[in-house]
Amino acid sequence: MSEEKKPLNKIISEKKGSKKYKVYVKDKSTGNIKTIRFGDSSMKNNRNKTANRKSFMARHKAILSKVTGQKNLSRSYWAVKSWQLGTKIS
């Protein structure tokens, strides 16, 4: 897939490998498109359960607060985005 046709900032299910999702993000400092892979492929995503979502957000927002630089290059940023209600995953 060429760089022009990659869907930027959209969460996509990963077809192979050990990660569940991937997202293409443009690095502001270099201008390159990077692939961020996140999520354990062997674990189920229970984002529709309120208690699970609350616990997940509490754990990962603490990690995300320590990220310096461009936040959307972090796996934690995209993990939190994927657990928010209303987020489309293709």
OpenMM code with the backbone's topology and positions (N, CA, C; nanometers):
from openmm import Vec3, app, unit

residues = "MET SER GLU GLU LYS LYS PRO LEU ASN LYS ILE ILE SER GLU LYS LYS GLY SER LYS LYS TYR LYS VAL TYR VAL LYS ASP LYS SER THR GLY ASN ILE LYS THR ILE ARG PHE GLY ASP SER SER MET LYS ASN ASN ARG ASN LYS THR ALA ASN ARG LYS SER PHE MET ALA ARG HIS LYS ALA ILE LEU SER LYS VAL THR GLY GLN LYS ASN LEU SER ARG SER TYR TRP ALA VAL LYS SER TRP GLN LEU GLY THR LYS ILE SER".split()
positions = [
    Vec3(0.0858, -0.1175, 0.0000),
    Vec3(0.0000, 0.0000, 0.0000),
    Vec3(0.0903, 0.1236, 0.0000),
    Vec3(0.0714, 0.2116, -0.0947),
    Vec3(0.1547, 0.3311, -0.1020),
    Vec3(0.1164, 0.4291, 0.0088),
    Vec3(0.2074, 0.5226, 0.0346),
    Vec3(0.1848, 0.6171, 0.1436),
    Vec3(0.0638, 0.7068, 0.1193),
    Vec3(0.0325, 0.7377, -0.0075),
    Vec3(-0.0788, 0.8267, -0.0357),
    Vec3(-0.2134, 0.7613, -0.0056),
    Vec3(-0.2212, 0.6289, -0.0170),
    Vec3(-0.3489, 0.5596, -0.0030),
    Vec3(-0.3746, 0.5056, 0.1375),
    Vec3(-0.2808, 0.5231, 0.2277),
    Vec3(-0.2999, 0.4741, 0.3640),
    Vec3(-0.3981, 0.5649, 0.4371),
    Vec3(-0.4991, 0.5057, 0.5035),
    Vec3(-0.5959, 0.5874, 0.5779),
    Vec3(-0.5340, 0.6367, 0.7089),
    Vec3(-0.5044, 0.7638, 0.7162),
    Vec3(-0.4390, 0.8196, 0.8343),
    Vec3(-0.5369, 0.8318, 0.9506),
    Vec3(-0.4879, 0.7993, 1.0694),
    Vec3(-0.5599, 0.8153, 1.1957),
    Vec3(-0.6910, 0.7375, 1.2021),
    Vec3(-0.6981, 0.6244, 1.1352),
    Vec3(-0.8152, 0.5371, 1.1416),
    Vec3(-0.7698, 0.4007, 1.1931),
    Vec3(-0.8386, 0.3500, 1.2939),
    Vec3(-0.8020, 0.2223, 1.3547),
    Vec3(-0.8492, 0.1097, 1.2635),
    Vec3(-0.7563, 0.0196, 1.2315),
    Vec3(-0.7823, -0.0916, 1.1406),
    Vec3(-0.7481, -0.2216, 1.2127),
    Vec3(-0.8293, -0.3246, 1.1931),
    Vec3(-0.7981, -0.4560, 1.2499),
    Vec3(-0.6766, -0.5134, 1.1787),
    Vec3(-0.5832, -0.5658, 1.2550),
    Vec3(-0.4610, -0.6254, 1.2010),
    Vec3(-0.4913, -0.7682, 1.1607),
    Vec3(-0.4537, -0.8067, 1.0425),
    Vec3(-0.4839, -0.9405, 0.9907),
    Vec3(-0.3804, -1.0449, 1.0324),
    Vec3(-0.2569, -1.0024, 1.0568),
    Vec3(-0.1512, -1.0969, 1.0922),
    Vec3(-0.0678, -1.0390, 1.2057),
    Vec3(0.0117, -1.1235, 1.2665),
    Vec3(0.0994, -1.0770, 1.3730),
    Vec3(0.0370, -1.0924, 1.5104),
    Vec3(0.1068, -1.0392, 1.6095),
    Vec3(0.0635, -1.0566, 1.7480),
    Vec3(-0.0188, -0.9395, 1.8004),
    Vec3(-0.0427, -0.8384, 1.7192),
    Vec3(-0.1207, -0.7233, 1.7624),
    Vec3(-0.2602, -0.7267, 1.7007),
    Vec3(-0.3571, -0.6668, 1.7691),
    Vec3(-0.4968, -0.6722, 1.7282),
    Vec3(-0.5348, -0.5611, 1.6297),
    Vec3(-0.4772, -0.4429, 1.6476),
    Vec3(-0.5119, -0.3276, 1.5656),
    Vec3(-0.3867, -0.2574, 1.5158),
    Vec3(-0.4049, -0.1749, 1.4122),
    Vec3(-0.2979, -0.0877, 1.3652),
    Vec3(-0.3597, 0.0433, 1.3190),
    Vec3(-0.2760, 0.1455, 1.3128),
    Vec3(-0.3192, 0.2769, 1.2662),
    Vec3(-0.1990, 0.3430, 1.1993),
    Vec3(-0.2241, 0.4146, 1.0912),
    Vec3(-0.1194, 0.4889, 1.0218),
    Vec3(-0.1242, 0.6332, 1.0702),
    Vec3(-0.0070, 0.6850, 1.1124),
    Vec3(0.0020, 0.8190, 1.1690),
    Vec3(0.1172, 0.8930, 1.1017),
    Vec3(0.0956, 1.0193, 1.0703),
    Vec3(0.2016, 1.1004, 1.0111),
    Vec3(0.2830, 1.1644, 1.1227),
    Vec3(0.4130, 1.1392, 1.1207),
    Vec3(0.5048, 1.1959, 1.2184),
    Vec3(0.5311, 1.3415, 1.1797),
    Vec3(0.4997, 1.4344, 1.2685),
    Vec3(0.5133, 1.5769, 1.2376),
    Vec3(0.6587, 1.6198, 1.2245),
    Vec3(0.7490, 1.5545, 1.2967),
    Vec3(0.8887, 1.5975, 1.2929),
    Vec3(0.9595, 1.5542, 1.1641),
    Vec3(0.9275, 1.4369, 1.1111),
    Vec3(0.9953, 1.3879, 0.9909),
    Vec3(0.9079, 1.3921, 0.8668),
    Vec3(0.7765, 1.3940, 0.8843),
    Vec3(0.6857, 1.3927, 0.7702),
    Vec3(0.6570, 1.2530, 0.7184),
    Vec3(0.7173, 1.1504, 0.7805),
    Vec3(0.6956, 1.0121, 0.7386),
    Vec3(0.5671, 0.9557, 0.7991),
    Vec3(0.5103, 0.8577, 0.7311),
    Vec3(0.3930, 0.7881, 0.7844),
    Vec3(0.4427, 0.6652, 0.8597),
    Vec3(0.4013, 0.6530, 0.9855),
    Vec3(0.4422, 0.5408, 1.0698),
    Vec3(0.3221, 0.4526, 1.0990),
    Vec3(0.3476, 0.3247, 1.1149),
    Vec3(0.2440, 0.2289, 1.1517),
    Vec3(0.2553, 0.2022, 1.3010),
    Vec3(0.1469, 0.2255, 1.3731),
    Vec3(0.1422, 0.1989, 1.5169),
    Vec3(0.0551, 0.0748, 1.5362),
    Vec3(0.1118, -0.0308, 1.5947),
    Vec3(0.0375, -0.1532, 1.6218),
    Vec3(0.0161, -0.1629, 1.7722),
    Vec3(-0.1053, -0.2018, 1.8115),
    Vec3(-0.1370, -0.2086, 1.9545),
    Vec3(-0.2463, -0.3112, 1.9786),
    Vec3(-0.2617, -0.3513, 2.1027),
    Vec3(-0.3655, -0.4461, 2.1430),
    Vec3(-0.3181, -0.5898, 2.1312),
    Vec3(-0.3485, -0.6697, 2.2302),
    Vec3(-0.3111, -0.8107, 2.2308),
    Vec3(-0.4141, -0.8903, 2.1515),
    Vec3(-0.3690, -0.9626, 2.0494),
    Vec3(-0.4620, -1.0348, 1.9619),
    Vec3(-0.5315, -1.1506, 2.0330),
    Vec3(-0.4752, -1.1970, 2.1433),
    Vec3(-0.5355, -1.3101, 2.2139),
    Vec3(-0.6381, -1.2655, 2.3192),
    Vec3(-0.6538, -1.1350, 2.3389),
    Vec3(-0.7472, -1.0858, 2.4406),
    Vec3(-0.8713, -1.0264, 2.3759),
    Vec3(-0.9840, -1.0421, 2.4439),
    Vec3(-1.1112, -0.9889, 2.3969),
    Vec3(-1.1270, -0.8444, 2.4436),
    Vec3(-1.1853, -0.7606, 2.3598),
    Vec3(-1.2092, -0.6210, 2.3927),
    Vec3(-1.3500, -0.6081, 2.4501),
    Vec3(-1.3616, -0.5752, 2.5794),
    Vec3(-1.4907, -0.5614, 2.6466),
    Vec3(-1.5251, -0.4153, 2.6697),
    Vec3(-1.5090, -0.3317, 2.5672),
    Vec3(-1.5300, -0.1885, 2.5851),
    Vec3(-1.6753, -0.1505, 2.6079),
    Vec3(-1.7700, -0.2395, 2.5806),
    Vec3(-1.9110, -0.2081, 2.6015),
    Vec3(-1.9538, -0.2228, 2.7474),
    Vec3(-1.8726, -0.2885, 2.8284),
    Vec3(-1.9037, -0.3033, 2.9706),
    Vec3(-1.8458, -0.1841, 3.0472),
    Vec3(-1.9302, -0.1135, 3.1167),
    Vec3(-1.8919, 0.0099, 3.1830),
    Vec3(-1.7781, -0.0089, 3.2829),
    Vec3(-1.7838, -0.1101, 3.3641),
    Vec3(-1.6802, -0.1335, 3.4651),
    Vec3(-1.5457, -0.1638, 3.3992),
    Vec3(-1.5467, -0.2434, 3.2939),
    Vec3(-1.4222, -0.2768, 3.2234),
    Vec3(-1.3617, -0.1526, 3.1583),
    Vec3(-1.4466, -0.0713, 3.0957),
    Vec3(-1.3991, 0.0493, 3.0286),
    Vec3(-1.3406, 0.1474, 3.1297),
    Vec3(-1.4057, 0.1627, 3.2448),
    Vec3(-1.3584, 0.2545, 3.3485),
    Vec3(-1.2222, 0.2104, 3.4018),
    Vec3(-1.2051, 0.0825, 3.4248),
    Vec3(-1.0792, 0.0287, 3.4746),
    Vec3(-0.9674, 0.0448, 3.3713),
    Vec3(-0.9987, 0.0145, 3.2463),
    Vec3(-0.8995, 0.0266, 3.1387),
    Vec3(-0.8535, 0.1717, 3.1239),
    Vec3(-0.9487, 0.2633, 3.1234),
    Vec3(-0.9150, 0.4059, 3.1079),
    Vec3(-0.8291, 0.4551, 3.2241),
    Vec3(-0.8591, 0.4111, 3.3450),
    Vec3(-0.7810, 0.4525, 3.4613),
    Vec3(-0.6361, 0.4059, 3.4491),
    Vec3(-0.6154, 0.2834, 3.4022),
    Vec3(-0.4795, 0.2306, 3.3860),
    Vec3(-0.4035, 0.3028, 3.2752),
    Vec3(-0.4659, 0.3193, 3.1611),
    Vec3(-0.3937, 0.3691, 3.0449),
    Vec3(-0.3800, 0.5206, 3.0392),
    Vec3(-0.4710, 0.5942, 3.0978),
    Vec3(-0.4555, 0.7399, 3.0977),
    Vec3(-0.3378, 0.7821, 3.1851),
    Vec3(-0.3064, 0.7038, 3.2879),
    Vec3(-0.1884, 0.7325, 3.3696),
    Vec3(-0.0615, 0.7123, 3.2873),
    Vec3(-0.0600, 0.6099, 3.2038),
    Vec3(0.0548, 0.5845, 3.1157),
    Vec3(0.0639, 0.6938, 3.0103),
    Vec3(-0.0492, 0.7309, 2.9537),
    Vec3(-0.0527, 0.8315, 2.8474),
    Vec3(-0.0066, 0.9679, 2.8969),
    Vec3(-0.0304, 0.9989, 3.0220),
    Vec3(0.0102, 1.1288, 3.0753),
    Vec3(0.1627, 1.1431, 3.0820),
    Vec3(0.2348, 1.0316, 3.0817),
    Vec3(0.3810, 1.0348, 3.0871),
    Vec3(0.4461, 1.0429, 2.9492),
    Vec3(0.3671, 1.0333, 2.8436),
    Vec3(0.4210, 1.0377, 2.7075),
    Vec3(0.4616, 1.1804, 2.6734),
    Vec3(0.5833, 1.1952, 2.6216),
    Vec3(0.6302, 1.3263, 2.5790),
    Vec3(0.6319, 1.3311, 2.4267),
    Vec3(0.6208, 1.4475, 2.3722),
    Vec3(0.6225, 1.4628, 2.2269),
    Vec3(0.4852, 1.4414, 2.1669),
    Vec3(0.4841, 1.3928, 2.0447),
    Vec3(0.3591, 1.3737, 1.9713),
    Vec3(0.2823, 1.2562, 2.0295),
    Vec3(0.1688, 1.2844, 2.0938),
    Vec3(0.0921, 1.1819, 2.1654),
    Vec3(0.0378, 1.0730, 2.0737),
    Vec3(-0.0020, 1.1084, 1.9506),
    Vec3(-0.0637, 1.0068, 1.8658),
    Vec3(0.0367, 0.9102, 1.8039),
    Vec3(0.1635, 0.9181, 1.8405),
    Vec3(0.2612, 0.8161, 1.8036),
    Vec3(0.2740, 0.7101, 1.9135),
    Vec3(0.1955, 0.7249, 2.0197),
    Vec3(0.2000, 0.6332, 2.1328),
    Vec3(0.0945, 0.5232, 2.1183),
    Vec3(0.1297, 0.4016, 2.1553),
    Vec3(0.0336, 0.2914, 2.1557),
    Vec3(-0.0778, 0.3158, 2.2564),
    Vec3(-0.0444, 0.3760, 2.3691),
    Vec3(-0.1444, 0.4029, 2.4724),
    Vec3(-0.2509, 0.4987, 2.4224),
    Vec3(-0.2121, 0.5978, 2.3446),
    Vec3(-0.3076, 0.6940, 2.2886),
    Vec3(-0.4133, 0.6211, 2.2058),
    Vec3(-0.3701, 0.5314, 2.1194),
    Vec3(-0.4632, 0.4604, 2.0315),
    Vec3(-0.5416, 0.3543, 2.1064),
    Vec3(-0.4828, 0.2954, 2.2108),
    Vec3(-0.5569, 0.1996, 2.2926),
    Vec3(-0.6736, 0.2696, 2.3624),
    Vec3(-0.6486, 0.3872, 2.4176),
    Vec3(-0.7548, 0.4645, 2.4830),
    Vec3(-0.8609, 0.5032, 2.3812),
    Vec3(-0.8190, 0.5479, 2.2613),
    Vec3(-0.9139, 0.5849, 2.1565),
    Vec3(-1.0017, 0.4662, 2.1179),
    Vec3(-0.9430, 0.3461, 2.1085),
    Vec3(-1.0198, 0.2286, 2.0663),
    Vec3(-1.1224, 0.1871, 2.1703),
    Vec3(-1.0999, 0.2200, 2.2975),
    Vec3(-1.1938, 0.1837, 2.4034),
    Vec3(-1.3020, 0.2880, 2.4250),
    Vec3(-1.2902, 0.4049, 2.3636),
    Vec3(-1.3952, 0.5056, 2.3773),
    Vec3(-1.5173, 0.4630, 2.2977),
    Vec3(-1.6334, 0.4824, 2.3550),
    Vec3(-1.7569, 0.4459, 2.2863),
    Vec3(-1.7739, 0.5320, 2.1616),
    Vec3(-1.8242, 0.4721, 2.0571),
    Vec3(-1.8469, 0.5452, 1.9332),
    Vec3(-1.7306, 0.5420, 1.8361),
    Vec3(-1.6173, 0.4867, 1.8778),
    Vec3(-1.5015, 0.4779, 1.7883),
    Vec3(-1.5229, 0.3655, 1.6883),
    Vec3(-1.5077, 0.3965, 1.5613),
    Vec3(-1.5247, 0.2960, 1.4556),
    Vec3(-1.3911, 0.2272, 1.4301),
    Vec3(-1.3962, 0.0957, 1.4233),
    Vec3(-1.2785, 0.0155, 1.3934),
    Vec3(-1.3096, -0.0640, 1.2683),
    Vec3(-1.2280, -0.0436, 1.1655),
    Vec3(-1.2539, -0.1153, 1.0411),
    Vec3(-1.1584, -0.2309, 1.0209),
] * unit.nanometer
topology = app.Topology()
chain = topology.addChain("A")
for resn in residues:
    res = topology.addResidue(resn, chain)
    for name in ("N", "CA", "C"):
        topology.addAtom(name, app.Element.getBySymbol(name[0]), res)
